[in-house]
Amino acid sequence: MRVAVIVRNKSAGMSLEQIRVLIDGEAQGRQEVLKAHLRDLDERTRAIERSREMTEHALRCRAHDIVACPRFAGFVADLTEGRTPSVRPDEWHF
């Protein structure tokens, strides 16, 4: 069971230290580790959703050069304009 928990959580992005806290019944900070992992999973989920949107748009886009597409540029505007990278769809500008 312990090995399965380690493997599953490692593949989900948990560090070995986080997993140690998770499976050690005596370890302090279990709630904090789990909350931090949930925040990380939420952020990664948003990043994957954004990548999916970009990919779907690229498939439908008629622009020969996707970099020249104004809508596609909106997906990466945070990065090209020197702002903090955003993974929240409500912050996408296109």
Secondary structure, DSSP 8 states (H G I E B T S, - for coil): -HHHHHHHHHHTT--HHHHHHHH-TT-S-HHHHHHHHHHHHHHHHHHHHHHHHHHHHHHH---SSGGG-HHHHHHTHHHHTT------GGG---
